[in-house]
Amino acid sequence: MKLKLLIGFSIFLFIVISCHSLLPSEKNILRSEDGRSINLYAFVGKKISVTEFNPNAEKGTVEYGIDDETGDSIKIIHEKYIMDRAFLCKYQVIKNMFNHLENDTVEFTAYDHYGTLGFAESDTVILYISTSKDSSHYFHQKYQYDRVFKNKKGTYFTYPKFNGNEDSRYANHNLTGFKINFTSDKYEISHLNKEVVKIYYPSKFYKIENNFAIPKRGIYLEEQINYRLQTTFKDFK
C-alpha cells in the first residue's frame, strides 16, 4: 500500500514539475515565441549617423469632395504640423535583445519635443523601435533608451531607470543587480521633493549626494529587457 502511494505521489510530482517548466516566466520571456506578435524590437546599437530633417516639408494630403451648399466639386487640403524635431537615425545592430532585426544595420525615424535626442549623446545604447502601420519604416519609441557599459570582463550591463511607482515597486521586488561605481552618470534632483525622489531614484539603486542621484547598482541586459517588458512596454501586443 505504501509503495503504491509513493509511486502515485512521484507521478503527481513529476506532472506538476513538468507543467511548471512549460509556464512562461520572467527569466525565459526573451526566448518566448510570443515576442513575434509584439511590435517591438530591442537591440544594442552603435551610432552610425543621426541626421535632422524637417517633418513638415511635405505638403498636406489632398482629397476631393462636394460642397454641401453649392454642389460644386471642391479640393480639400488636410495640413499637418509636427512640433517635434525629427531625425533619421542609422545604427549598427550589435546585439538583438528582443525580436530579431534581419540586417546588421537599421534606419529609423525619431522625434523629440525638447531638442536633440538623448540617446544620440552615447555611441552605444539599447534602443526600442517599432514598425509603422504600413510596415514601410521603423520608428523609435519616444524617449525610450538605456545606456550601455562594459565591465572588465567585456560583459555589457546597464542600470534601471524609473518612470513611476509601478516601475519602482516592480524593481524592488524583482531586480537584484550588482554594485557599480559611477561618477559620470548622475541626475540633478534639487527641483524634486523627497517623495518624488523615492519614486524616480529609489535607494536600492541610487545614492543621493549633493543634490544628485547617482546609479549604484547595475543589471545585465537580459534582466533590463525583461524589466522593460514588464513595465514600460507591458501593454504592447
C-alpha positions as CSV (number, residue, x, y, z in Angstrom):
1,M,0.0,0.0,0.0
2,K,2.8,2.4,1.0
3,L,4.6,1.5,-2.3
4,K,1.5,2.4,-4.3
5,L,1.1,5.7,-2.5
6,L,4.8,6.5,-3.1
7,I,4.6,5.7,-6.8
8,G,1.4,7.8,-7.1
9,F,2.9,10.7,-5.4
10,S,6.0,10.5,-7.5
11,I,3.9,10.6,-10.7
12,F,1.9,13.5,-9.4
13,L,5.1,15.4,-8.5
14,F,6.6,14.7,-12.0
15,I,3.5,16.1,-13.7
16,V,3.5,19.2,-11.6
17,I,7.1,19.9,-12.2
18,S,6.8,19.3,-15.9
19,C,3.8,21.6,-16.3
20,H,5.5,24.3,-14.3
21,S,8.6,24.2,-16.5
22,L,6.3,24.9,-19.5
23,L,4.9,28.1,-18.0
24,P,6.3,31.4,-19.2
25,S,8.5,33.1,-16.6
26,E,10.3,36.4,-16.4
27,K,13.6,34.6,-16.9
28,N,12.6,33.0,-20.2
29,I,10.4,35.6,-21.7
30,L,13.1,36.7,-24.2
31,R,13.1,33.2,-25.6
32,S,9.3,33.0,-25.9
33,E,7.8,32.8,-29.4
34,D,5.1,35.2,-28.2
35,G,7.5,38.0,-28.9
36,R,6.9,37.8,-32.6
37,S,3.4,39.1,-32.1
38,I,4.7,42.2,-30.3
39,N,5.6,45.2,-32.5
40,L,8.7,46.0,-30.6
41,Y,12.4,45.5,-31.3
42,A,15.1,46.0,-28.6
43,F,18.7,45.9,-29.6
44,V,22.1,47.1,-28.6
45,G,23.0,49.7,-31.3
46,K,26.1,51.7,-32.2
47,K,25.6,55.1,-33.8
48,I,26.5,55.5,-37.4
49,S,24.6,58.7,-38.2
50,V,21.8,60.9,-36.9
51,T,20.5,63.5,-39.4
52,E,17.8,66.1,-38.6
53,F,15.1,66.6,-41.2
54,N,12.0,68.8,-41.5
55,P,8.9,66.7,-40.6
56,N,6.7,69.4,-42.1
57,A,8.4,69.6,-45.5
58,E,5.7,67.5,-47.3
59,K,2.5,69.2,-48.2
60,G,-0.8,68.2,-46.7
61,T,-2.9,65.4,-48.1
62,V,-5.4,66.3,-50.7
63,E,-8.9,64.8,-51.3
64,Y,-11.9,65.9,-53.4
65,G,-15.5,66.3,-52.3
66,I,-18.8,68.1,-52.9
67,D,-19.7,71.4,-51.3
68,D,-22.9,70.8,-49.3
69,E,-24.3,74.3,-50.2
70,T,-23.4,74.7,-53.8
71,G,-23.0,71.2,-55.0
72,D,-19.7,72.1,-56.6
73,S,-16.6,69.9,-56.6
74,I,-14.0,71.1,-54.1
75,K,-10.5,70.3,-53.2
76,I,-9.8,69.7,-49.5
77,I,-6.3,70.0,-48.2
78,H,-5.5,68.5,-44.9
79,E,-2.5,70.3,-43.5
80,K,-0.3,68.7,-40.8
81,Y,2.2,70.2,-38.5
82,I,4.6,68.4,-36.2
83,M,6.0,70.4,-33.4
84,D,8.8,67.9,-32.5
85,R,12.2,67.9,-34.0
86,A,12.7,65.0,-36.3
87,F,15.8,62.8,-37.1
88,L,16.7,60.0,-39.4
89,C,18.9,57.6,-37.5
90,K,21.2,54.8,-38.7
91,Y,22.6,52.4,-36.3
92,Q,24.7,49.2,-36.3
93,V,22.9,46.3,-34.7
94,I,25.4,44.9,-32.3
95,K,23.1,42.5,-30.5
96,N,19.4,41.7,-30.9
97,M,17.7,41.7,-27.4
98,F,14.0,41.3,-28.2
99,N,12.7,40.1,-31.6
100,H,15.1,40.0,-34.5
101,L,16.2,42.6,-36.9
102,E,17.3,40.9,-40.1
103,N,20.2,43.2,-41.1
104,D,23.3,44.3,-39.3
105,T,22.3,48.0,-39.7
106,V,18.9,49.6,-39.2
107,E,17.4,53.0,-40.1
108,F,14.6,54.6,-38.2
109,T,12.9,57.9,-37.5
110,A,13.0,59.6,-34.1
111,Y,11.2,62.6,-32.7
112,D,12.0,64.8,-29.7
113,H,10.0,67.7,-28.3
114,Y,12.7,69.1,-26.2
115,G,15.7,69.3,-28.6
116,T,18.4,66.8,-29.5
117,L,18.0,63.1,-29.0
118,G,19.1,61.9,-25.6
119,F,20.3,58.5,-26.9
120,A,22.4,60.1,-29.6
121,E,24.7,61.5,-27.0
122,S,26.1,58.0,-26.4
123,D,27.8,55.9,-29.0
124,T,26.3,52.6,-27.8
125,V,22.8,52.2,-26.3
126,I,19.8,49.9,-26.0
127,L,17.2,51.2,-28.4
128,Y,13.5,50.3,-28.7
129,I,11.9,50.7,-32.1
130,S,8.7,49.5,-33.9
131,T,7.4,49.2,-37.4
132,S,5.0,51.7,-38.9
133,K,1.4,50.7,-39.6
134,D,2.1,50.3,-43.3
135,S,5.4,48.5,-42.5
136,S,7.3,51.0,-44.6
137,H,9.8,52.1,-41.9
138,Y,10.9,51.8,-38.3
139,F,10.3,54.5,-35.7
140,H,11.8,55.0,-32.3
141,Q,9.7,54.6,-29.2
142,K,9.8,58.2,-28.0
143,Y,12.4,58.9,-25.2
144,Q,13.0,55.2,-24.6
145,Y,16.6,54.0,-24.4
146,D,19.2,52.7,-21.9
147,R,22.8,53.4,-21.8
148,V,25.2,50.5,-22.1
149,F,28.5,49.9,-20.4
150,K,31.1,47.1,-20.3
151,N,32.8,45.6,-17.2
152,K,36.4,44.5,-17.1
153,K,35.4,41.1,-18.5
154,G,33.8,42.7,-21.5
155,T,30.2,41.9,-20.4
156,Y,27.5,44.5,-21.2
157,F,25.4,46.0,-18.4
158,T,23.2,49.0,-17.7
159,Y,21.2,50.4,-14.8
160,P,17.5,50.7,-14.4
161,K,15.5,53.9,-14.8
162,F,12.1,54.5,-13.2
163,N,9.1,56.4,-14.5
164,G,6.7,56.0,-11.6
165,N,5.6,54.0,-8.6
166,E,4.8,50.9,-10.6
167,D,8.3,50.7,-12.0
168,S,9.9,51.2,-8.6
169,R,7.7,48.6,-6.9
170,Y,8.5,46.0,-9.6
171,A,12.2,46.7,-9.5
172,N,12.4,46.5,-5.7
173,H,10.7,43.1,-5.7
174,N,12.2,41.6,-8.9
175,L,15.6,43.2,-9.7
176,T,18.7,42.4,-7.7
177,G,21.6,43.7,-9.7
178,F,25.2,44.2,-8.6
179,K,27.3,47.1,-7.2
180,I,28.7,49.6,-9.6
181,N,30.8,52.7,-9.0
182,F,29.7,55.5,-11.3
183,T,31.0,59.1,-11.3
184,S,30.0,60.2,-14.7
185,D,26.2,59.4,-14.7
186,K,24.2,61.5,-12.3
187,Y,20.9,63.2,-12.2
188,E,20.2,66.6,-10.7
189,I,17.3,66.4,-8.2
190,S,17.3,69.8,-6.4
191,H,13.9,70.6,-8.1
192,L,12.3,67.4,-6.8
193,N,10.6,66.8,-3.4
194,K,11.6,63.8,-1.2
195,E,8.6,61.6,-2.2
196,V,9.3,62.1,-5.9
197,V,13.0,61.3,-5.4
198,K,12.0,58.0,-3.7
199,I,9.9,57.1,-6.8
200,Y,12.3,58.0,-9.5
201,Y,15.6,57.3,-7.7
202,P,14.9,54.5,-5.1
203,S,17.6,54.0,-2.6
204,K,18.1,50.4,-3.6
205,F,19.5,51.5,-7.0
206,Y,20.7,55.1,-6.5
207,K,22.7,57.1,-3.9
208,I,22.0,60.7,-3.2
209,E,24.9,63.1,-3.0
210,N,25.0,66.9,-3.2
211,N,21.5,67.1,-4.9
212,F,22.4,64.4,-7.4
213,A,21.1,60.9,-7.8
214,I,23.9,58.5,-8.8
215,P,23.3,54.9,-10.0
216,K,24.8,52.4,-7.6
217,R,23.5,49.1,-8.9
218,G,23.8,47.7,-12.4
219,I,21.9,44.9,-14.1
220,Y,22.7,42.7,-17.1
221,L,21.0,43.5,-20.4
222,E,18.6,40.4,-20.4
223,E,17.3,41.5,-17.0
224,Q,16.9,45.0,-18.2
225,I,14.8,43.9,-21.2
226,N,12.6,41.8,-19.0
227,Y,12.1,44.7,-16.7
228,R,11.1,46.9,-19.6
229,L,8.7,44.3,-21.0
230,Q,7.0,44.1,-17.6
231,T,6.8,47.9,-17.1
232,T,7.3,50.3,-19.9
233,F,6.0,48.0,-22.7
234,K,3.6,45.9,-20.7
235,D,0.6,47.0,-22.8
236,F,2.2,46.2,-26.1
237,K,0.6,43.4,-28.2
